[in-house]
């Protein structure tokens, strides 16, 4: 017999049970790994709710611009959000390698 939830609502309820268990296991001394496990479980629940609402998954990995434009040359460790990466580049003084430097192209 298969005990896996068969529809999105059943999946959501099962996942919320897991989140509930993880929350009640937390103590003031809980290690960071316990919080990471809770965060991962909440991410799964959020994905399930988004699927139930018909919302697409994030294409950028960005919490501010989940459906924003994708940066094709995102540096390692950065999200692929072009909007956020443009701000990061401005703040750090770095440029996208595929764009000409305006100071040398005059």
N, C-alpha and C positions, 0 to 999 in steps of 0.2 A: 504494500500500500504506500502511495506517495503522500507524504505529509507537507509537501511544499505548497505555499499559498498559490492559488490558481488565478487570482485576479489582482489588479493593482491595490484595491482597498484592503484585501487580506494581506498583501505584502507590506503595505503601510502599517497595519496594525501589528504585524509580527515584528517589524523593524522598531516600532515605538516601544514594544515590550523589551527589546534589547536595550534601547536607549534608557528606559526606565531602570532596568537592572544595573546598567553602568552608572547612572546618576546616584542610585542608592548605595553603591559600593564606594563612592568617593568619601574621603576623609580629609581633614586638614593636612595630613601627612602623605596624601596620595602622590605617587611619583608622576613626573611629566608624561610617562608612557600611558598612564591611565587616562589622562586628559586627552592625549592624542587619540586613544581608542574611542573615547566619547566623541571627539570631533569627527572622526571617520564615520562613526555610526550616524551622527547627525547629517553628514554630507550625503550618505546613502538615503536617509529619510527625505532630505530636501530634493534629491534627484527623483525619488518616487513621486513626491507631490508635484514636482514640475512636469513629470510625465503624465500624471493624472490630469493636469491642467492643460496639457498639450503644448507646454513650453519646451523649446528646443534646448539641448545641452549647450553649455558655454563653448564657443569656438576659440576664445582667447585665453581662458584660464584667469580672467580678471573679474574680480567681484564688482568693480564699478562699471565695466563695459563688457559684459559677458557676450554680447553679440556684436561687438565693435569690429573695426577693421583689424586684420591680422598683419603683424610685422613679419615679413618674410626673412629678415636677417636679425632676429632678436638675439642678443648676446646670451651666452650660457648663464642660467640662473635667473633670467628675467622671464616674465610672462610673454605671451605672443601678442599682447595688446599694443597696437600701433600708437594709440592715443597716450597711454601711460609711458610707453618707451620713448616717445617724442619728448615728453616732459622730463624724463630721466636724462635723456641725452642733452637737453638744454641746460639742466642743472649741473651736469657733470662736464660739459664742454666737449663730449664725444659726438661723432656724427655717424650716420649710417654709411657703411663702406661703399655702397653702390651709388651714392649721391656725390656730385662734385662739391668741392669746398668753395663757397662763394668768394672767399678772399683770394683764391688763386685762379679763378675762372674769369677775371676781368680783363 
